C-alpha cells in the first residue's frame, strides 16, 4: 500500500513539474532567418509600418524671398517702397550679405524688386510687370509644354471673352484710344509702312484687353498676342504682304463695340482672326516655333 501511495505521489510530482513554467532562459540573439520569419509574420498579420519622406530644409535665400513676399501680401511693403539697407536687412534676417544678395537678385528676376546702384540706390518694390507672363509663355513653348497650334486656338477663345467683356465694360476713354489706334493704322497703311501697321495691331489688342476691365485676362491676352504678332511681323517682313481691308474691318468692329453689340463684335473678331490665320498658313514656315522664339526685330517693342 505504501508502495502504491509512493507511485501516485511520484506521478503527481512529475505532472506538476511539466506544467510549471520554465525558468527564463538566457537571452539569445535571433538568427537572421528567425528575424526574417518574424518580420514576415508581422507583415502578414498587421498593417505596413508608416514611411516618412526625409525633410528637406529650404535654402536660406528661398526663405528670404518668402519673407519679403509675405510683407507684400500683408501690405506692409507696397510698390515704390525701399527695403532697409543691405547690412540692416541681413542682420534682421540672420543671414550673410551674400545670401541676402542672392535672394534680392532672385526677386529682381521675378519682377518683384528693382535693384538700383549708387548713393540713392537700394532695393525698391516694383509696380508689377505684367509682361512677365510673356516670358513664361515663351519658356513653355521652348520646353514643349504648349504648342503653337494650342497657342493660336487659345488666342481665339481668349479674345472672344475679351470682346464680350469690353462690350459691357469699355469706357469712353477706351473707345477714344481704340479709335485713335485705327486712325494710325489707316495712316500707316496709306503710307505703305506695313511693319508700323503691325505695331499698331499689337497696340490695338492691348487696348482692347484693357477695355475688358479685367487685369488677369488682359495679362493673358498680352501674352498670347505678343507671340502671335511675331508670326505676323515675320510674314509681313519677308513677303511684303499684309492683311487686306484691315482698316475697314477695324472700323466695323469698333462700331459694333460702341453699340455694345457683343454678338456682332465677337463675330467680326473671329472672322478677322480666321483670315489672319489663313494668311499665315499659306507660308509653311510662318508658324514655326523658331519664329515665335526668335529675338525681337528692330522696331518691335520688347
Order of alpha helices (4+ residues) and beta strands (2+ residues): alpha-alpha-alpha-alpha-alpha-beta-beta-alpha-alpha-alpha-alpha-alpha-alpha-alpha-alpha
